[in-house]
């Protein structure tokens, strides 16, 4: 059956006011990680109003709506938690009430990432309106929780506890008008240093953990900022872009971009302000490119000159996550989020491309604030990480991204998203799910996927 693309666009345009209203309602409910109860209720009510065939909330608190009755599943994922607002003085208007103009919707979560939820929910309704639910499939619309705290953990729960394995997943994270087939991974590393306290009037009697940590912090900074030449004692992370250091995956690393590391938190203990600190710890945000593994990143920190110098007093480890969800459920997992890239030729990626080309052409239709992105390839990658770290990174379920809003708006004050994006994304989802041809699916859709750790996460 040939798709009537004009009819799909007309249907998406018809629902523009509803998508705008729905997004503003979601934004009005503060929904930081583990506090999504109100926004889940809002989404559940909208799905029921739109006559989804089934609406359910799983044990972790993910909201899942179903359309269709086929055996196979095609899923669209939107995380519905947001970061906080930070310093309220940096906002020009109430981040949970905001405002709208002819072009934008203002408020926390509009781009990251509740705009995607609005487009996804209404794409399912359009499929039902136009009798375009693909034969043999049911459509799964997921409002996932706790992504900002622990990317992908929500999909670990869906995969391991709910036992749901879609044929492929569209992520609605903001893509600046592009179709994204991968991104860098990340991990959260902790470095602990021991010292010995003493009275501050005679610091030579003790062993100051903060001074040791100062040396380590300098080396972590060098790891991020140095080059990789002969004279660089600490070879910088840029080295993974070079075949000499990353012979198998340097081309993939150049596609994704180099890895990075930065000290994100610092902690200490001391008997008092008049004493030498007897411990110090830091958190490191480590972004991983192709060719880097969880254990290579830990070992890289252990091999820093300062860590070797203080080796007997240094511990390098990976954080674990065990914060209860809004339902009270605890799903403990490691703070490791694997890198992934899917092939541009993969059936699910091509379905998005073909849909976009038929509806809007083969160039990005970026938002005004992302005009510089219009010259980037239509098929590209994210800078940040998404729930794809579990969907594709851990489990190899084909994943592709196309979502309303701009990456630059994520976590920023005065966050906005764009009304045209909501309509465009809803239309593309409808067409893409109908253009997907399972006969073109192959077992080698993955171009790169980082390995799992030794932890047996169930």
C-alpha positions in Angstrom: 0.0 0.0 0.0 1.4 3.3 -1.0 1.5 5.9 1.7 -0.4 9.2 1.3 2.2 11.5 2.7 0.1 14.6 2.3 -2.6 13.0 4.4 -0.1 12.1 7.1 1.2 15.7 7.2 -2.4 17.0 7.3 -3.2 14.7 10.2 -0.1 15.8 12.2 -0.9 19.4 11.5 -4.5 18.9 12.7 -3.2 17.7 16.1 -0.8 20.6 16.5 -2.9 22.4 19.1 -3.4 19.2 21.0 0.3 18.4 21.1 1.1 21.9 22.2 -1.5 21.7 25.0 -0.3 18.3 26.1 3.3 19.3 26.2 2.5 22.4 28.3 0.5 20.2 30.7 3.5 17.9 31.1 5.9 20.8 31.7 3.6 22.1 34.4 4.3 19.0 36.5 7.8 19.1 37.9 9.3 15.7 37.2 12.9 15.3 38.2 14.2 11.8 38.3 12.3 9.6 40.9 9.6 12.3 41.1 7.7 11.5 37.9 4.4 10.4 39.5 2.4 13.5 38.5 3.6 13.6 34.9 3.0 9.8 34.5 -0.7 10.4 35.6 -0.9 13.3 33.1 0.4 11.1 30.2 -1.8 8.1 31.3 -4.9 10.4 31.1 -3.9 11.6 27.7 -3.4 8.1 26.3 -6.7 7.0 27.7 -8.4 10.0 26.2 -6.9 9.1 22.8 -8.2 5.6 23.2 -5.0 3.7 23.3 -5.7 0.0 23.2 -3.9 -0.6 26.5 -2.2 1.8 29.0 -0.1 0.5 31.9 2.5 1.6 34.4 5.2 -1.0 35.1 6.8 -1.7 38.5 9.5 0.9 38.0 7.0 3.6 37.0 7.5 3.6 33.2 4.2 4.6 31.5 3.6 2.4 28.4 0.8 2.8 25.9 -0.1 0.2 23.2 -1.8 0.6 19.8 -2.5 -2.5 17.7 -2.6 -6.2 18.4 0.2 -7.8 16.4 2.8 -10.1 17.8 5.8 -8.0 17.0 6.6 -4.7 18.6 7.9 -1.4 17.3 8.6 1.1 20.1 9.0 4.8 20.5 10.8 5.9 23.6 10.7 9.3 25.5 12.2 9.8 28.9 9.8 11.9 30.9 12.0 13.0 33.8 13.9 16.2 33.7 16.9 17.8 35.4 16.2 20.5 38.0 16.1 24.2 37.2 19.3 25.2 38.9 19.6 28.8 39.9 16.1 30.3 39.4 17.6 33.7 38.8 18.9 32.4 35.5 15.4 31.9 34.2 13.4 34.8 32.7 10.1 33.1 33.4 8.6 30.4 35.6 10.1 27.2 34.2 7.0 25.2 35.0 4.4 27.7 33.7 6.3 29.5 31.0 4.7 30.8 27.9 4.3 30.1 24.2 4.7 32.2 21.0 3.8 31.3 17.5 7.1 29.3 17.2 8.1 28.1 20.7 7.1 26.5 24.0 9.1 27.7 27.0 9.7 25.5 30.1 11.8 22.8 31.7 11.6 19.6 29.8 10.3 21.0 26.5 13.3 19.8 24.4 14.7 17.4 27.0 12.5 15.5 26.6 8.8 15.7 27.0 8.3 17.3 23.5 9.2 13.8 22.2 6.5 12.3 24.3 3.9 14.6 22.8 4.9 13.7 19.3 5.1 10.0 20.0 1.7 9.8 21.7 0.0 11.6 18.9 1.8 9.6 16.2 0.1 6.5 17.6 -3.3 8.2 17.5 -2.7 9.3 13.9 -1.8 5.7 12.9 -5.1 4.6 14.4 -7.0 7.4 12.7 -5.5 6.6 9.3 -5.5 2.8 9.7 -1.8 2.8 9.5 -0.8 0.4 12.3 1.5 -2.0 10.4 0.1 -5.5 10.0 1.5 -8.0 12.5 2.8 -5.2 14.8 1.7 -3.3 17.8 3.1 0.1 18.6 4.6 0.6 22.0 4.9 4.2 23.3 7.1 4.5 26.3 7.4 7.3 28.8 10.5 6.2 30.6 11.7 7.3 34.1 15.0 8.1 35.8 17.0 8.6 32.5 18.6 11.8 33.8 19.8 9.9 36.9 20.9 6.7 35.2 20.5 6.5 31.4 19.0 3.3 30.1 18.2 1.8 33.5 14.5 2.2 32.7 15.1 0.0 29.6 17.1 -2.5 31.6 14.0 -2.9 33.6 11.7 -3.2 30.6 14.0 -5.8 29.0 14.8 -7.9 32.1 11.7 -7.4 34.3 8.9 -6.7 31.9 10.4 -9.1 29.3 9.6 -6.8 26.4 12.0 -6.9 23.4 10.9 -4.7 20.5 12.1 -5.2 16.9 13.5 -1.7 17.0 13.1 1.5 19.0 12.9 5.1 17.9 14.4 7.5 20.6 12.7 10.9 20.6 15.6 12.7 22.3 16.2 16.1 20.6 18.2 15.7 17.4 18.2 19.3 15.9 16.3 18.0 12.9 18.7 15.0 12.2 18.4 11.3 12.3 20.9 9.9 14.8 22.4 6.4 14.6 24.7 6.4 17.7 26.5 8.3 20.3 29.4 8.1 22.7 29.0 6.1 25.9 29.9 7.2 29.4 30.7 6.0 32.9 30.9 7.5 36.3 34.2 6.9 38.0 35.2 7.5 41.6 38.7 8.0 42.9 39.3 7.7 46.7 42.6 8.8 48.4 43.5 8.1 52.0 45.5 10.4 54.2 46.3 10.7 57.9 44.9 13.6 60.0 46.8 15.7 62.5 46.6 19.1 64.1 46.7 21.8 61.5 49.4 23.7 63.5 51.9 21.0 62.5 50.7 19.6 59.2 54.0 17.7 58.6 52.9 15.2 61.2 50.0 14.1 59.0 49.5 13.1 55.3 47.1 15.5 53.6 44.7 13.6 51.3 43.6 16.8 49.6 47.2 17.5 48.4 47.4 14.0 46.9 44.1 14.6 45.2 45.4 17.9 43.8 48.1 16.0 41.9 45.5 13.5 40.7 43.1 16.2 39.5 46.0 17.8 37.6 46.6 14.5 35.8 42.9 14.0 35.0 42.9 17.4 33.4 46.0 16.6 31.4 44.3 13.3 30.3 41.5 15.4 28.8 43.5 18.3 27.4 46.9 16.8 26.3 47.8 15.8 22.8 49.3 12.3 22.1 52.7 13.2 20.8 56.1 11.8 21.9 56.6 14.5 24.4 53.2 14.0 26.2 53.9 12.0 29.3 50.2 11.6 29.8 48.7 10.8 26.4 45.5 12.7 25.9 42.1 11.1 25.1 42.4 12.5 21.6 44.7 9.6 20.9 41.7 7.3 20.2 41.1 9.3 16.9 44.5 8.0 15.6 45.1 4.6 14.0 48.3 4.2 16.0 46.4 4.0 19.3 43.0 2.7 18.1 43.7 0.7 14.9 40.3 -1.2 14.8 38.0 1.7 15.6 39.6 5.1 15.0 37.2 5.7 12.1 34.2 5.1 14.3 35.8 7.3 17.0 36.2 10.1 14.4 32.5 9.8 13.6 31.4 9.9 17.3 34.0 12.4 18.5 36.8 11.9 21.0 36.2 10.8 24.5 36.4 13.3 27.4 36.9 13.3 31.1 36.2 16.0 33.8 36.2 16.1 37.6 32.5 16.7 38.4 32.5 16.4 42.3 34.9 16.5 45.2 34.5 15.2 48.8 36.7 15.1 51.8 36.8 14.2 55.5 38.7 16.0 58.2 38.3 16.0 62.0 37.9 19.8 61.8 38.8 23.0 60.0 41.9 23.0 62.2 43.1 19.6 61.0 44.8 17.9 58.0 42.3 16.1 55.8 42.4 12.3 56.2 40.5 11.4 53.0 39.5 12.9 49.7 37.4 11.6 46.8 36.4 12.9 43.4 33.8 11.9 40.8 34.9 11.8 37.1 32.4 12.1 34.3 34.0 10.0 31.5 32.6 10.1 28.0 33.7 7.1 25.9 34.3 6.9 22.2 34.6 3.8 20.0 37.4 1.5 21.0 37.3 2.5 24.7 36.0 -0.1 27.3 34.8 0.2 30.8 38.0 -1.5 32.1 40.3 0.4 29.9 38.9 3.7 31.3 39.4 2.5 34.9 42.9 1.3 34.2 43.8 4.6 32.4 43.1 6.5 35.7 45.0 3.9 37.7 48.0 4.4 35.4 48.1 8.2 35.8 51.5 9.2 37.3 50.0 10.6 40.5 47.8 7.5 41.0 50.8 5.3 40.7 52.8 7.6 43.0 50.2 7.2 45.7 49.1 3.7 44.7 48.8 2.2 48.1 46.4 4.9 49.2 44.3 5.2 45.9 41.2 3.3 44.9 39.6 3.7 41.5 36.1 2.3 41.1 32.9 2.7 39.2 29.8 4.0 40.8 26.6 1.9 41.3 23.1 3.3 41.1 20.3 2.2 43.5 18.0 5.1 44.0 14.4 4.1 44.5 12.0 5.1 41.7 8.8 7.0 42.3 7.0 3.7 42.9 9.6 2.7 45.5 11.1 0.0 43.2 14.9 -0.3 43.3 16.8 -1.6 40.3 20.5 -1.6 41.2 22.8 -1.2 38.2 26.3 0.1 37.4 27.0 3.6 36.2 28.3 2.4 32.9 26.6 3.3 29.7 27.9 1.6 26.6 28.9 3.3 23.4 27.0 2.3 20.2 26.7 3.0 16.5 24.3 1.5 14.0 25.1 1.2 10.3 23.6 3.8 8.1 22.3 1.1 5.8 20.3 -0.7 8.6 16.6 -1.2 7.8 15.4 0.9 10.8 17.7 3.8 10.0 16.7 3.8 6.4 13.0 3.7 7.4 13.5 7.0 9.2 15.5 8.5 6.3 12.9 7.3 3.7 10.1 8.8 5.7 11.9 12.1 6.2 12.8 12.3 2.5 9.2 11.6 1.4 7.7 14.1 3.8 10.2 16.9 4.1 13.2 16.2 1.8 16.7 14.9 2.5 17.9 18.1 4.4 17.5 18.9 8.0 14.5 21.0 8.9 16.2 22.5 12.0 14.8 24.9 14.5 15.7 28.6 14.2 18.2 28.4 17.0 19.9 25.5 15.4 20.4 27.1 12.0 24.1 26.0 12.0 22.9 22.4 12.2 21.1 22.6 8.8 24.4 22.0 7.0 25.2 18.9 9.0 24.3 15.5 7.4 20.7 14.4 7.9 22.0 11.1 9.3 24.4 11.9 12.2 24.9 11.3 15.9 24.2 12.8 19.3 26.8 14.6 21.5 25.2 13.4 24.7 24.0 9.9 25.7 20.5 8.5 25.7 18.5 5.4 26.7 20.1 3.9 23.7 23.0 2.9 26.0 20.8 0.1 27.2 18.5 -0.5 24.2 21.3 -0.8 21.6 24.4 -0.6 23.8 23.6 -3.4 26.2 21.1 -5.5 24.4 21.7 -4.9 20.7 18.0 -3.9 20.0 18.3 -1.7 16.9 17.8 2.0 17.9 17.6 5.2 16.0 17.0 8.8 17.1 14.7 11.5 15.7 13.2 14.0 18.1 11.8 17.5 18.6 14.0 20.2 20.1 17.7 21.0 20.2 20.5 19.4 22.1 21.7 22.9 23.1 18.5 23.4 25.1 19.0 20.3 27.2 19.7 21.2 30.9 19.9 24.9 30.0 18.0 27.7 31.7 15.2 29.3 29.6 14.7 25.9 27.8 12.4 26.0 24.8 11.2 23.7 22.1 9.7 24.3 18.7 6.1 23.8 17.7 7.0 22.9 14.1 9.2 20.1 15.4 6.3 18.5 17.3 4.3 18.2 14.1 7.2 17.1 11.9 8.3 14.4 14.3 4.8 13.0 14.7 4.4 12.7 10.9 7.9 11.1 10.4 7.1 8.5 13.1 3.9 7.5 11.3 5.6 7.2 8.0 8.8 5.5 9.3 6.9 2.7 11.1 5.0 2.0 7.9 8.1 2.1 5.7 10.1 -0.3 7.9 10.5 -3.6 6.0 11.5 -6.4 8.3 12.6 -8.4 5.3 15.5 -5.9 5.0 16.5 -6.5 8.6 19.9 -8.1 9.0 21.9 -9.4 11.9 24.7 -7.0 11.4 23.0 -3.6 12.0 25.6 -2.8 14.6 28.7 -0.9 13.5 30.2 -0.6 17.0 29.0 -1.7 20.4 31.0 -1.5 23.6 31.1 -4.7 25.7 29.4 -5.3 29.0 31.2 -5.5 32.3 31.8 -8.5 34.5 28.8 -7.6 36.7 25.8 -9.9 36.2 23.0 -7.3 35.9 19.6 -8.8 35.8 
